[in-house]
């Protein structure tokens, strides 16, 4: 089994799911945008829940007040780690665009409207 540190997170973010991609709108660009928005919404929801839990635990244990958390300024190392995380996050959010770009690059020509008609 691989350690987390040995994994290429950005590469894994581009992993394709098996099966046909569902389409919800007649306009493929609307489907792309929906995929990106939903990925951001899921990331945000999970982060918000975890942040809320951490802030409540930290305050309940008397470790820090919420004001101290709000006033925190990261050092240079923390800023670097945040930068790496941001790149990985953007890769996850734009996974759908990356996959479509790879499909075009690999020469697979798919008529999106024909696929949508087949799914109806």
C-alpha positions as CSV (number, residue, x, y, z in Angstrom):
1,X,0.0,0.0,0.0
2,X,1.3,3.5,-0.9
3,X,1.8,6.2,1.6
4,X,-0.2,9.4,1.0
5,X,3.1,11.3,0.5
6,X,4.0,9.0,-2.4
7,X,0.8,9.7,-4.3
8,X,0.5,12.3,-7.1
9,X,-2.6,14.1,-5.9
10,X,-2.9,16.2,-9.1
11,X,-2.7,13.1,-11.3
12,X,-5.3,11.3,-9.2
13,X,-7.7,14.3,-9.4
14,X,-7.9,13.6,-13.2
15,X,-8.9,9.9,-12.8
16,X,-11.9,9.2,-14.9
17,X,-15.0,7.5,-13.5
18,X,-16.3,4.4,-15.2
19,X,-19.4,4.6,-17.2
20,X,-21.0,7.3,-19.3
21,X,-21.1,10.8,-18.0
22,X,-24.6,12.1,-17.3
23,X,-25.7,15.2,-19.1
24,X,-28.4,17.5,-17.6
25,X,-28.6,20.5,-20.1
26,X,-28.9,20.8,-23.8
27,X,-25.8,23.1,-23.8
28,X,-22.6,21.2,-23.0
29,X,-21.0,24.3,-21.6
30,X,-23.8,24.5,-19.0
31,X,-23.0,20.9,-18.0
32,X,-19.3,21.7,-17.7
33,X,-20.1,24.7,-15.5
34,X,-22.5,22.7,-13.4
35,X,-19.7,20.1,-12.8
36,X,-17.3,22.7,-11.7
37,X,-19.8,24.5,-9.4
38,X,-20.9,21.2,-7.8
39,X,-17.2,20.2,-7.2
40,X,-16.6,23.5,-5.5
41,X,-19.8,23.3,-3.5
42,X,-18.9,19.8,-2.2
43,X,-15.4,20.9,-1.3
44,X,-16.8,23.9,0.5
45,X,-19.4,22.0,2.4
46,X,-16.9,19.5,3.8
47,X,-14.4,22.2,4.7
48,X,-17.0,24.2,6.4
49,X,-18.2,21.3,8.5
50,X,-14.7,20.4,9.6
51,X,-13.7,24.0,10.3
52,X,-16.8,24.4,12.5
53,X,-16.0,21.2,14.4
54,X,-12.3,22.3,14.9
55,X,-13.2,25.8,16.1
56,X,-15.8,24.4,18.5
57,X,-13.4,21.8,20.0
58,X,-10.5,24.3,20.2
59,X,-12.7,26.9,22.0
60,X,-14.4,24.3,24.3
61,X,-11.0,23.0,25.4
62,X,-9.9,26.5,26.2
63,X,-6.9,26.3,23.8
64,X,-7.7,29.4,21.8
65,X,-10.6,31.8,21.4
66,X,-12.3,32.4,18.1
67,X,-10.8,35.9,18.1
68,X,-7.3,34.4,18.3
69,X,-8.1,32.1,15.4
70,X,-9.4,35.0,13.4
71,X,-6.2,37.0,14.2
72,X,-3.8,34.2,13.1
73,X,-1.2,35.2,10.4
74,X,0.6,32.2,8.8
75,X,4.4,32.1,8.5
76,X,6.3,31.5,5.2
77,X,6.3,27.7,5.5
78,X,2.5,27.7,6.1
79,X,2.0,30.0,3.1
80,X,4.0,27.5,1.0
81,X,1.9,24.6,2.1
82,X,-1.2,26.6,1.4
83,X,0.0,27.3,-2.1
84,X,0.5,23.6,-2.8
85,X,-2.9,22.8,-1.4
86,X,-4.4,25.5,-3.6
87,X,-2.9,24.0,-6.7
88,X,-4.2,20.5,-5.8
89,X,-7.6,22.0,-5.1
90,X,-7.8,23.7,-8.4
91,X,-6.8,20.5,-10.1
92,X,-9.7,18.7,-8.4
93,X,-12.2,21.5,-9.3
94,X,-11.1,21.6,-13.0
95,X,-10.9,17.8,-13.3
96,X,-13.8,17.8,-15.8
97,X,-12.1,20.3,-18.0
98,X,-8.9,18.4,-17.9
99,X,-10.6,15.2,-18.9
100,X,-12.3,16.8,-21.9
101,X,-9.0,18.3,-23.0
102,X,-7.4,14.9,-22.8
103,X,-10.2,13.4,-24.8
104,X,-9.7,16.1,-27.5
105,X,-6.0,15.6,-27.5
106,X,-6.3,11.9,-27.8
107,X,-8.4,12.3,-30.9
108,X,-11.6,10.9,-29.6
109,X,-14.4,12.8,-31.4
110,X,-17.7,12.6,-29.6
111,X,-20.9,14.4,-30.7
112,X,-22.2,15.6,-27.4
113,X,-25.7,16.1,-28.7
114,X,-25.8,12.5,-30.1
115,X,-24.8,11.2,-26.7
116,X,-27.4,13.3,-24.9
117,X,-30.1,12.0,-27.3
118,X,-29.1,8.4,-26.6
119,X,-29.4,9.0,-22.9
120,X,-32.9,10.4,-23.2
